[in-house]
Amino acid sequence: WAVLYPREVTAEVGETIELELRISNHSPMEREFEVTPRLPPGLSLLRSEGPIKLKPHGSGVVHLAVAVKDTDKTQSVVTVDIESDDMRFYRWADAVVRIEP
């Protein structure tokens, strides 16, 4: 019901990558979803939309822009926490960022 897209992306230091959290509301009622990106050292959040309201059984997208900073890592993982009313899903969706030298 929630996935980061693309699942894997390759970038160089200094580049900005665009990710989408594609989310579906399987509830029979409208829900608002709060999205909190979690980034490891070497990646920096430039932009994150949200919260997002979805109609019953509706779908939507939250756009994220992430900068690849100076890092010696060759791979990092971006995760997102998702909250709606009394539901909390920590590090629920993830994407792999491969970093080329």
N, C-alpha and C positions, 0 to 999 in steps of 0.2 A: 504493500500500500504506500510505501515511500522508498524512493531510490535516488541516489545521486547519479547524474548523467553528465558527461560520460563516466563510466565506471573506472576507466584508466586513461590518463592523459600524460603526454611527455612534454616537458618544457625546459627551457634554459634559464639560468639565473638572470634576473632582470625582466623576464617576461610576465605577463598577466594571463591567467587562465580563467575561463568562464565555465562555471558549473551550474547545473540546474538540479534542484530538488523537485522531483516529480512526485506529487502526493495525491492520494485518492481518499475521499471521505466515504467510508462504507456505512456510515451511520444514517438512520432515517431522519435525522434532524441536521440543520445547519450547524457547522462547527467552525471555530476559529483555531488555527494552528500557529503556535509560536515556534520559530526555528532559531536555534542557537548553534552557529558553526563552532567547531573545535579544531584549532589548527596547531600543528607542532611547530617548534622553533624552526625558523628558516622560511616559513610561509606567513603571509600577512593578509588579513581581510581588508579589502578595499571597499566592498559594497555587499550588502545583504538586504534583501527585501523582506517584508513581513511586518506584522503577522499577516496571514492569509485566511480569508473566510471562504469556506466551500459550502455549496448547497448540498442537500442530501444526495448521496451517491455521486457527487460531483468530483472533478479532478482539477488540479491547478499546478502551477510552477512557481517556485521561488528561485530567483536568479542570484548567484554569488559570483563575485569577482575576487580572485586571490592572486596576490603578487608573490613571485618566487624571489626571495631575498638571498643574500649571500649565505650559502650553506655548503658544508662538505658532504652532506648526505646525497645519496643517489636515488633514494626513494623515501617518500613520506605518505602518510595517510591522513586525509581530511575526513572528519566525522561530523555529524549533526545530531543535536538533541532536538526532540520534538515534544511539545506539550500542548494539550487541549483539555480544558476543564480539569478533571481529576486524573487524567492520564499523563504519564511522564515516561518517555522512552529515551534513555540516555545512550548516546553514540549509536543511534539506531541505523542510520545509513552511512555508507562510507565510499570513498573514492581514492584510488592510488594515484599519486603524482610521481612520475619517474623524472628525475632531474639529470639532464645531460650536462657534461662539463663544458 
